[in-house]
Amino acid sequence: MSSYTNSTPFLNRSGFAELAGLDGLAHGVKTVVDQCDHNIPHTSRRLIDKALINSQELLEKEVGYSFTPRYRSEELLFRGQEIIYQVYPGIRAVNVKEKATLVQELEINHYLNQSMLSTEIDGMCVITLDGQYYADPSDAVIRGASNGAVYKPQSVNGYPYVDAYGNWKVVLDKPHVPPCAIELSVAHARYAWIDVTGLDLTGCILIDPQSGKTIPYMVDENIPNKILVYFWDILSNGFERRGADMSKNEYYKFLTSVNLVRIEDEVQPSIVTFIDGETLLIDTDDAYTTVELLDAGRGMVRVSIDPSICTPTTRKVKSITIFYATDPSLVGVELERYSYDIQSAIANKVAAEIIPGDCNDCKIQNAFIRQAQQPYSEIRINQVTGENILNLKYGNLYGQLVFGEKLASLPTKKRTITL
């Protein structure tokens, strides 16, 4: 048993969407820069998160270690008074479980600027976009604050250009002539932002207050006191089925707040399950058991028990459940080196097992899923090794083949020790 609350999966839905060329479409969100409608049905979209976790857990089971920090528990069969077990490698601490504490509720700002006025320059209406947020001025969604009208940047008379401060100077398409004093709201096509001034984010995650899901966030050292979240990661739970079209100003479909939660260790003694005659009993008194970490990298622990727990003589220990936390940095595997292979393995297996949508204008997006869903009978040669395809262990689709091939390239840490 393991907990995912303390971290997002190694590959979350946004990461899958990026590999597949889907961005917000994998979440049912169409941004103003997308060129096609939602091409993954709701019934398939809602299964992506679960499929990503299941694929990661299968991959971790095969290689024998975790890719993300995790809190785990394992029930160990017990004989005698002391035994050495090899559990999951990379043990950071024993006798601990996850403790989640609400730090505070944070407001999500959909607009980077909610009140901005354009300036008349050479008979044109010009605004300044913060270059820290906008690498491309076309990512700016500029609307009238009162009427919601869309104003698009124009390429005219040397505009847009970057000024001496690294900001974009942009000419609006309307009104074409002054007066320019219309109040504007400016959002990013992909990101919302959260003010975290004065907050220590160490050990903290963002939790959707509606669904309880972890929301990934980005920290940019060039943007102090703010964190960024993808709009598609904050789609309100009630609109997941219908999705959202940001080109239609459907910002009301996104969360307006999120919970900042700090994850910490909490002491959790082992649980002893024993049989007294024909009765199954459980004891959580840590005075009876000791769990000692012998080798963090290999995941070796020594579990010992006070023999007095077996008094009277009819009482026998059946098993001991231990609790521990793992950290992949302690495993001894350079995960950064294998990061792409792990992500590719997970993404291809998930793509092979979901139903694609129809979108004639989304050739790149659909290509990833279509290729992953090709049966082996249509692919005579393994695209990775050049050999004939024979391995059917994970299924008969190309994405499942890639999963198996990427898995074969990863170092393993098999559990072999029980003394």
Secondary structure, 3 states (H helix, E strand, C coil): CEECCCCCCCCCHHHHHHHHCCHHHHHCEECCCCCCCCCCCHHHHHHHHHHHHHHHHHHHHHHCCCCCCEEEEEEEECCCCEEEEECCCCEEEECEEEEEEEEEEEEEECEEEEEEECEEECCEEEEEECCCCCCCHHHEEEEECCCCCEECEECECCECEECCCCCEEEEECCCCCCCCCCEEEEEECCEEEEECCCCCCCCEEEECCCCCCEECCECCCCCCCEEEEEHHHHECHHHCCCCEEHHHCCHHHECCEEEEEEEEEEECCCEEEEEECCEEEEECCHHHEEEEEEECCCCEEEEEECHHHHCCCCEEEEEEEEEEEECHHHCCCCHHHHHHHHHHHHHHHHHHCCCCCCCCCCHHHHHHHHHHCCEHHHCCECCCCCCECCCCCCCCEHHHHHHHHHHHCCCCCCCCCEC
